[in-house]
């Protein structure tokens, strides 16, 4: 029996980008210690008070089916957080609660694209993006950015790719590059989206991790609220990655259709998870800043280390929990360098090629381990790069 093209072609016939990560995990399983700078997983766990609230909700009986759109309490809380941060009027009718941001990404593209429609996305990209687009039977089309632009997308490049397109997916603060899109970049994107009648899908799961500049949600720009779908999540802002609680924000009509979609796909998020998410969000921006603080601190550590050498370049790290390092001076690809670093020094990083053609010759380094260990690993990486460049 043949499988559908949709399911058998999610990776486009190539790698899913996680080869080095999987290799490192196999080494660990075999008993080899590895310093993991690969996955965007906090080195702290979900805060005890959040877990206590989750426990009390579950023990209180909120373990059955929850309402598919999300509980009124969580939808109201997400709407209030969004309105407070963006100034855009937002109510529960604009909010669908989803099992994590990935589910919201899939739902957004299911709403925007029919089979065969072109779905645009920015390269470099989070590794699941192309597969998500293929999963709704859309045709992925990448728009390359440039390291010399700090991977800020150019409006003219997006416009040139719009033929046949129905949607554009963006991500700021950006994974993998750490770039925060400027106001000028966002306004250029919005203009192209309006001119070409596109849906804009804005992945904003790192909105609480901004180190330079400020986060601008494109939904707040003129004429954009009615054509923008915003993806959010508890994972990064509240260190709740395993709880799988996210949301999609958009026009009421879109959300009403996606509630039906959720009824036929995920059937909602457990109530005790949603109750704990309400509790977590009600801790306010101060708590989110506390969760984000280690990454800002490690960014400063990295800037100091990298300033003392000339082989490894740092793309301006304006936000998120990652560094994008330029190792082209070594003459190696990101794949070759990452594999050699893992084999030689048991340090695992993600090759830039995992995130698209624009990131070739780069590495993504997750700032997700203890400060001292992080600094030591980064110094070793730089020394290794120096030795490779001299060969």
Kinemage of the C-alpha trace (Angstrom):
@kinemage 1
@onewidth
@group {chain A} dominant
@subgroup {mainchain}
@vectorlist {calphas} color= white
{ca unk a 1} P 0.000 0.000 0.000
{ca unk a 2} L 1.304 3.422 -0.977
{ca unk a 3} L 1.437 6.284 1.497
{ca unk a 4} L 0.144 9.722 0.564
{ca unk a 5} L 2.575 12.176 -0.983
{ca unk a 6} L 1.680 14.532 1.838
{ca unk a 7} L 3.034 12.264 4.555
{ca unk a 8} L 5.910 10.681 2.667
{ca unk a 9} L 7.290 13.978 1.332
{ca unk a 10} L 7.314 16.119 4.496
{ca unk a 11} L 11.075 16.657 4.290
{ca unk a 12} L 11.110 17.074 0.520
{ca unk a 13} L 13.182 13.928 0.147
{ca unk a 14} L 16.099 15.303 2.170
{ca unk a 15} L 17.192 15.490 5.791
{ca unk a 16} L 14.917 16.968 8.427
{ca unk a 17} L 17.890 18.956 9.744
{ca unk a 18} L 18.275 17.119 13.042
{ca unk a 19} L 21.108 14.734 12.097
{ca unk a 20} L 23.777 16.201 14.409
{ca unk a 21} L 21.309 16.424 17.289
{ca unk a 22} L 20.326 12.762 16.852
{ca unk a 23} L 24.004 11.733 16.569
{ca unk a 24} L 24.756 13.553 19.840
{ca unk a 25} L 21.838 11.894 21.617
{ca unk a 26} L 23.055 8.472 20.457
{ca unk a 27} L 26.511 9.244 21.852
{ca unk a 28} L 24.958 10.214 25.185
{ca unk a 29} L 22.865 7.031 25.232
{ca unk a 30} L 26.068 5.042 24.650
{ca unk a 31} L 27.683 6.658 27.685
{ca unk a 32} L 29.718 9.456 26.059
{ca unk a 33} L 29.270 12.832 27.795
{ca unk a 34} L 28.275 15.553 25.317
{ca unk a 35} L 27.837 19.289 25.862
{ca unk a 36} L 24.544 19.983 24.100
{ca unk a 37} L 24.110 23.398 22.513
{ca unk a 38} L 21.523 22.189 20.026
{ca unk a 39} L 17.906 22.309 21.108
{ca unk a 40} L 16.011 25.340 22.416
{ca unk a 41} L 15.302 23.838 25.834
{ca unk a 42} L 15.769 25.914 28.984
{ca unk a 43} L 18.298 24.642 31.511
{ca unk a 44} L 15.785 25.552 34.220
{ca unk a 45} L 12.604 23.534 34.610
{ca unk a 46} L 9.052 24.845 34.775
{ca unk a 47} L 8.769 26.904 37.963
{ca unk a 48} L 7.473 25.023 41.008
{ca unk a 49} L 4.484 27.357 41.622
{ca unk a 50} L 3.255 26.715 38.061
{ca unk a 51} L 3.558 22.968 38.573
{ca unk a 52} L 1.762 23.269 41.904
{ca unk a 53} L -1.121 25.089 40.245
{ca unk a 54} L -1.200 22.422 37.528
{ca unk a 55} L -1.294 19.704 40.202
{ca unk a 56} L -4.094 21.394 42.126
{ca unk a 57} L -6.139 21.829 38.952
{ca unk a 58} L -5.703 18.172 38.022
{ca unk a 59} L -6.478 16.971 41.529
{ca unk a 60} L -9.503 19.265 41.524
{ca unk a 61} L -10.906 17.356 38.563
{ca unk a 62} L -9.971 19.391 35.498
{ca unk a 63} L -8.754 16.259 33.707
{ca unk a 64} L -11.636 15.656 31.313
{ca unk a 65} L -12.292 17.181 27.929
{ca unk a 66} L -11.701 20.916 27.957
{ca unk a 67} L -13.497 23.231 25.562
{ca unk a 68} L -11.875 22.867 22.137
{ca unk a 69} L -11.207 26.594 21.558
{ca unk a 70} L -9.587 26.772 24.993
{ca unk a 71} L -11.021 27.758 28.343
{ca unk a 72} L -12.586 31.191 28.522
{ca unk a 73} L -10.118 32.079 31.249
{ca unk a 74} L -7.022 31.285 29.174
{ca unk a 75} L -8.395 32.835 25.993
{ca unk a 76} L -9.208 36.021 27.923
{ca unk a 77} L -5.760 36.059 29.524
{ca unk a 78} L -3.947 35.584 26.211
{ca unk a 79} L -6.138 38.260 24.606
{ca unk a 80} L -5.345 40.695 27.416
{ca unk a 81} L -1.584 40.003 27.205
{ca unk a 82} L -1.682 40.530 23.445
{ca unk a 83} L -3.669 43.759 23.630
{ca unk a 84} L -1.434 45.134 26.383
{ca unk a 85} L 1.718 44.409 24.353
{ca unk a 86} L 0.530 45.467 20.896
{ca unk a 87} L -2.273 47.966 21.430
{ca unk a 88} L -4.482 45.982 19.025
{ca unk a 89} L -8.013 45.302 20.363
{ca unk a 90} L -8.137 41.570 21.083
{ca unk a 91} L -10.823 39.413 22.682
{ca unk a 92} L -11.234 35.710 23.320
{ca unk a 93} L -12.960 35.454 19.926
{ca unk a 94} L -9.579 36.259 18.332
{ca unk a 95} L -7.824 33.425 20.224
{ca unk a 96} L -7.587 29.679 19.652
{ca unk a 97} L -5.630 27.652 22.236
{ca unk a 98} L -3.490 24.952 20.615
{ca unk a 99} L -1.182 22.090 21.710
{ca unk a 100} L 1.944 24.245 21.393
{ca unk a 101} L 3.132 26.712 18.791
{ca unk a 102} L 3.795 23.992 16.213
{ca unk a 103} L 0.112 23.070 16.168
{ca unk a 104} L -0.759 26.747 15.727
{ca unk a 105} L 1.620 26.980 12.744
{ca unk a 106} L -0.068 24.008 11.107
{ca unk a 107} L -3.557 25.385 11.760
{ca unk a 108} L -2.637 28.810 10.398
{ca unk a 109} L -1.403 27.363 7.120
{ca unk a 110} L -4.406 25.069 6.876
{ca unk a 111} L -6.539 28.199 7.075
{ca unk a 112} L -4.499 30.193 4.573
{ca unk a 113} L -3.576 27.654 1.890
{ca unk a 114} L -5.380 25.240 -0.383
{ca unk a 115} L -3.483 22.235 -1.792
{ca unk a 116} L -1.020 23.432 -4.412
{ca unk a 117} L -0.909 27.038 -3.186
{ca unk a 118} L 2.523 28.593 -2.754
{ca unk a 119} L 3.452 29.336 0.853
{ca unk a 120} L 6.397 31.695 1.352
{ca unk a 121} L 8.844 31.542 4.247
{ca unk a 122} L 12.084 33.272 5.163
{ca unk a 123} L 15.430 31.435 4.960
{ca unk a 124} L 17.056 30.824 7.478
{ca unk a 125} L 14.029 29.217 9.095
{ca unk a 126} L 13.084 27.025 12.012
{ca unk a 127} L 13.621 23.441 10.895
{ca unk a 128} L 9.942 22.422 10.867
{ca unk a 129} L 8.709 25.196 8.591
{ca unk a 130} L 9.007 23.562 5.147
{ca unk a 131} L 7.528 20.293 6.432
{ca unk a 132} L 4.622 22.156 8.019
{ca unk a 133} L 3.831 23.754 4.672
{ca unk a 134} L 4.051 20.425 2.853
{ca unk a 135} L 1.857 18.921 5.569
{ca unk a 136} L -1.070 21.095 4.440
{ca unk a 137} L -0.227 20.257 0.788
{ca unk a 138} L 1.102 23.749 0.088
{ca unk a 139} L 4.190 24.343 -2.042
{ca unk a 140} L 7.026 25.812 0.075
{ca unk a 141} L 8.984 28.671 -1.467
{ca unk a 142} L 11.979 30.049 0.439
{ca unk a 143} L 13.074 33.691 0.364
{ca unk a 144} L 16.789 33.919 1.080
{ca unk a 145} L 18.188 36.577 3.376
{ca unk a 146} L 21.829 37.624 3.670
{ca unk a 147} L 24.347 37.416 6.481
{ca unk a 148} L 25.586 40.910 5.568
{ca unk a 149} L 22.056 42.203 6.307
{ca unk a 150} L 22.049 40.352 9.656
{ca unk a 151} L 19.409 38.170 7.956
{ca unk a 152} L 16.827 40.984 7.844
{ca unk a 153} L 14.554 40.132 4.871
{ca unk a 154} L 14.349 42.628 2.034
{ca unk a 155} L 10.873 43.652 0.882
{ca unk a 156} L 11.920 43.537 -2.764
{ca unk a 157} L 13.028 39.906 -2.415
{ca unk a 158} L 9.678 38.969 -0.902
{ca unk a 159} L 7.802 40.827 -3.641
{ca unk a 160} L 9.789 39.010 -6.317
{ca unk a 161} L 8.670 35.651 -4.908
{ca unk a 162} L 4.946 36.407 -4.635
{ca unk a 163} L 3.719 34.919 -7.901
{ca unk a 164} L 1.045 32.371 -6.993
{ca unk a 165} L 1.595 32.805 -3.268
{ca unk a 166} L -1.154 32.821 -0.646
{ca unk a 167} L 0.818 33.251 2.564
{ca unk a 168} L 4.074 34.471 4.061
{ca unk a 169} L 5.566 33.030 7.266
{ca unk a 170} L 7.913 35.205 9.326
{ca unk a 171} L 9.583 34.771 12.720
{ca unk a 172} L 10.839 37.632 14.884
{ca unk a 173} L 12.684 37.430 17.222
{ca unk a 174} L 14.149 34.856 14.921
{ca unk a 175} L 15.150 31.252 15.385
{ca unk a 176} L 17.876 30.428 14.333
{ca unk a 177} L 19.578 33.788 13.757
{ca unk a 178} L 18.658 35.822 16.852
{ca unk a 179} L 17.653 38.687 14.552
{ca unk a 180} L 14.845 41.017 15.653
{ca unk a 181} L 13.146 42.525 12.620
{ca unk a 182} L 13.399 46.304 12.538
{ca unk a 183} L 10.421 48.628 12.137
{ca unk a 184} L 11.523 49.309 8.561
{ca unk a 185} L 11.705 45.568 7.835
{ca unk a 186} L 8.248 44.967 9.297
{ca unk a 187} L 6.743 47.895 7.415
{ca unk a 188} L 8.274 46.611 4.174
{ca unk a 189} L 6.850 43.151 4.826
{ca unk a 190} L 3.417 44.594 5.579
{ca unk a 191} L 3.446 46.624 2.373
{ca unk a 192} L 4.252 43.563 0.259
{ca unk a 193} L 1.592 41.506 2.032
{ca unk a 194} L -1.060 44.169 1.391
{ca unk a 195} L 0.027 44.738 -2.220
{ca unk a 196} L -0.077 41.016 -3.047
{ca unk a 197} L -3.112 40.109 -0.916
{ca unk a 198} L -1.258 37.556 1.217
{ca unk a 199} L -1.963 36.085 4.599
{ca unk a 200} L 0.854 36.921 6.995
{ca unk a 201} L 1.651 34.239 9.572
{ca unk a 202} L 3.831 35.700 12.308
{ca unk a 203} L 5.620 33.291 14.645
{ca unk a 204} L 6.192 35.335 17.810
{ca unk a 205} L 7.036 32.650 20.362
{ca unk a 206} L 10.233 34.530 21.350
{ca unk a 207} L 8.500 37.863 21.954
{ca unk a 208} L 9.679 37.944 25.579
{ca unk a 209} L 13.354 37.529 24.600
{ca unk a 210} L 14.518 40.808 23.085
{ca unk a 211} L 18.006 42.138 23.904
{ca unk a 212} L 18.305 44.994 21.408
{ca unk a 213} L 15.546 47.108 19.904
{ca unk a 214} L 11.946 46.124 20.484
{ca unk a 215} L 9.502 43.528 19.254
{ca unk a 216} L 6.894 44.785 16.793
{ca unk a 217} L 3.989 42.509 15.988
{ca unk a 218} L 2.967 43.159 12.357
{ca unk a 219} L -0.658 42.749 13.419
{ca unk a 220} L -0.307 46.246 14.920
{ca unk a 221} L 0.548 47.890 11.573
{ca unk a 222} L -2.133 49.647 9.469
{ca unk a 223} L -4.401 47.289 7.578
{ca unk a 224} L -2.719 44.172 8.975
{ca unk a 225} L -4.999 42.937 11.791
{ca unk a 226} L -7.455 41.492 9.273
{ca unk a 227} L -4.773 39.534 7.370
{ca unk a 228} L -2.334 38.460 10.119
{ca unk a 229} L -2.301 35.219 12.119
{ca unk a 230} L -0.017 35.315 15.164
{ca unk a 231} L 1.522 32.196 16.712
{ca unk a 232} L 2.349 32.272 20.427
{ca unk a 233} L 3.348 29.750 23.059
{ca unk a 234} L 4.025 29.200 26.747
{ca unk a 235} L 7.129 27.178 25.861
{ca unk a 236} L 9.821 29.846 25.623
{ca unk a 237} L 8.357 32.688 27.682
{ca unk a 238} L 7.531 30.523 30.715
{ca unk a 239} L 9.841 27.485 30.363
{ca unk a 240} L 6.822 25.243 29.742
{ca unk a 241} L 8.088 23.407 26.656
{ca unk a 242} L 6.686 20.009 27.661
{ca unk a 243} L 3.268 21.350 28.600
{ca unk a 244} L 2.430 21.916 24.919
{ca unk a 245} L 0.260 24.987 25.254
{ca unk a 246} L 0.200 27.643 22.556
{ca unk a 247} L -2.242 29.850 20.697
{ca unk a 248} L -3.193 31.376 17.396
{ca unk a 249} L -4.527 34.931 17.207
{ca unk a 250} L -6.417 36.214 14.195
{ca unk a 251} L -9.662 37.641 12.842
{ca unk a 252} L -12.807 36.247 14.474
{ca unk a 253} L -13.997 34.557 11.266
{ca unk a 254} L -10.714 32.701 10.834
{ca unk a 255} L -10.674 31.588 14.463
{ca unk a 256} L -14.271 30.359 14.235
{ca unk a 257} L -13.330 28.106 11.294
{ca unk a 258} L -10.181 26.933 13.055
{ca unk a 259} L -12.226 25.915 16.093
{ca unk a 260} L -13.970 23.474 13.754
{ca unk a 261} L -10.563 22.420 12.420
{ca unk a 262} L -9.341 21.777 15.972
{ca unk a 263} L -12.431 19.694 16.680
{ca unk a 264} L -11.359 17.399 13.852
{ca unk a 265} L -7.635 17.330 14.686
{ca unk a 266} L -6.322 18.049 18.180
{ca unk a 267} L -9.585 18.309 20.144
{ca unk a 268} L -8.071 20.849 22.466
{ca unk a 269} L -5.557 21.108 25.304
{ca unk a 270} L -5.937 19.486 28.766
{ca unk a 271} L -7.743 21.752 31.184
{ca unk a 272} L -5.185 21.470 33.976
{ca unk a 273} L -2.472 22.625 31.543
{ca unk a 274} L -4.605 25.600 30.573
{ca unk a 275} L -5.278 26.502 34.215
{ca unk a 276} L -1.550 26.443 34.949
{ca unk a 277} L -0.958 28.621 31.882
{ca unk a 278} L -3.413 31.204 33.218
{ca unk a 279} L -1.546 31.163 36.531
{ca unk a 280} L 1.803 31.546 34.744
{ca unk a 281} L 0.658 34.408 32.513
{ca unk a 282} L -0.777 36.212 35.532
{ca unk a 283} L 2.719 36.371 37.045
{ca unk a 284} L 3.239 39.208 34.592
{ca unk a 285} L 6.134 40.467 32.467
{ca unk a 286} L 8.489 40.425 35.449
{ca unk a 287} L 8.329 36.640 35.554
{ca unk a 288} L 8.880 36.404 31.795
{ca unk a 289} L 11.945 38.633 32.169
{ca unk a 290} L 13.256 36.310 34.889
{ca unk a 291} L 12.911 33.293 32.584
{ca unk a 292} L 14.660 35.190 29.779
{ca unk a 293} L 17.500 36.633 31.888
{ca unk a 294} L 19.977 33.713 31.542
{ca unk a 295} L 19.996 34.067 27.751
{ca unk a 296} L 20.707 37.769 27.872
{ca unk a 297} L 23.495 37.089 30.353
{ca unk a 298} L 25.021 34.346 28.181
{ca unk a 299} L 24.798 36.571 25.131
{ca unk a 300} L 27.072 39.031 26.951
{ca unk a 301} L 29.457 36.192 27.819
{ca unk a 302} L 29.540 35.166 24.155
{ca unk a 303} L 30.138 38.712 22.931
{ca unk a 304} L 33.161 39.026 25.221
{ca unk a 305} L 34.635 35.678 24.162
{ca unk a 306} L 34.089 36.239 20.452
{ca unk a 307} L 35.531 39.739 20.547
{ca unk a 308} L 38.922 38.224 21.427
{ca unk a 309} L 39.355 36.282 18.181
{ca unk a 310} L 38.937 36.717 14.418
{ca unk a 311} L 37.899 33.341 13.026
{ca unk a 312} L 34.325 33.010 14.270
{ca unk a 313} L 31.927 35.827 13.438
{ca unk a 314} L 28.801 36.670 15.451
{ca unk a 315} L 25.619 37.710 13.671
{ca unk a 316} L 24.106 40.490 15.842
{ca unk a 317} L 22.256 38.537 18.536
{ca unk a 318} L 19.288 40.811 19.204
{ca unk a 319} L 16.875 38.282 20.678
{ca unk a 320} L 15.898 34.660 21.341
{ca unk a 321} L 18.038 31.984 23.020
{ca unk a 322} L 20.475 31.346 20.171
{ca unk a 323} L 23.652 32.652 18.583
{ca unk a 324} L 24.302 32.433 14.854
{ca unk a 325} L 28.044 32.030 14.290
{ca unk a 326} L 29.803 32.532 10.964
{ca unk a 327} L 32.537 29.894 10.537
{ca unk a 328} L 33.174 30.380 6.816
{ca unk a 329} L 36.737 31.504 7.594
{ca unk a 330} L 37.508 27.871 8.429
{ca unk a 331} L 36.724 26.837 4.855
{ca unk a 332} L 34.273 24.247 6.208
{ca unk a 333} L 30.555 23.816 5.810
{ca unk a 334} L 28.401 24.092 8.902
{ca unk a 335} L 27.634 20.378 8.631
{ca unk a 336} L 31.303 19.375 8.454
{ca unk a 337} L 32.316 21.709 11.275
{ca unk a 338} L 29.477 20.587 13.573
{ca unk a 339} L 30.243 16.918 13.027
{ca unk a 340} L 33.974 17.436 13.539
{ca unk a 341} L 33.392 19.464 16.706
{ca unk a 342} L 31.154 16.724 18.065
{ca unk a 343} L 33.606 13.961 17.193
{ca unk a 344} L 36.668 15.822 18.479
{ca unk a 345} L 35.411 17.739 21.511
{ca unk a 346} L 31.989 16.211 22.227
{ca unk a 347} L 30.279 19.563 21.813
{ca unk a 348} L 27.018 19.470 19.848
{ca unk a 349} L 25.816 22.507 17.877
{ca unk a 350} L 23.384 22.797 14.984
{ca unk a 351} L 24.849 23.356 11.504
{ca unk a 352} L 23.439 26.361 9.702
{ca unk a 353} L 22.457 24.132 6.798
{ca unk a 354} L 19.772 22.628 9.062
{ca unk a 355} L 17.974 25.954 8.753
{ca unk a 356} L 18.311 26.643 5.058
{ca unk a 357} L 20.664 27.653 2.275
{ca unk a 358} L 21.155 31.208 3.570
{ca unk a 359} L 22.761 29.875 6.762
{ca unk a 360} L 25.332 27.666 5.029
{ca unk a 361} L 28.732 28.050 6.634
{ca unk a 362} L 27.178 29.068 9.934
{ca unk a 363} L 26.312 27.384 13.230
{ca unk a 364} L 23.372 27.836 15.560
{ca unk a 365} L 24.421 27.672 19.195
{ca unk a 366} L 21.728 27.383 21.870
{ca unk a 367} L 22.559 29.334 25.043
{ca unk a 368} L 20.902 26.709 27.195
{ca unk a 369} L 23.506 25.461 29.670
{ca unk a 370} L 25.115 26.854 32.813
{ca unk a 371} L 27.077 30.090 32.285
{ca unk a 372} L 30.499 28.658 33.119
{ca unk a 373} L 30.006 25.535 31.016
{ca unk a 374} L 28.621 27.636 28.179
{ca unk a 375} L 31.662 29.930 28.225
{ca unk a 376} L 34.071 26.999 28.313
{ca unk a 377} L 32.327 25.285 25.373
{ca unk a 378} L 32.347 28.477 23.312
{ca unk a 379} L 36.069 29.012 23.950
{ca unk a 380} L 36.745 25.441 22.835
{ca unk a 381} L 34.675 26.018 19.700
{ca unk a 382} L 36.719 29.124 18.881
{ca unk a 383} L 40.035 27.335 19.410
{ca unk a 384} L 38.832 24.484 17.202
{ca unk a 385} L 37.802 26.970 14.511
{ca unk a 386} L 41.243 28.603 14.672
{ca unk a 387} L 42.939 25.232 14.209
{ca unk a 388} L 40.696 24.405 11.246
{ca unk a 389} L 41.378 27.769 9.614
{ca unk a 390} L 45.162 27.202 9.844
{ca unk a 391} L 45.095 23.774 8.227
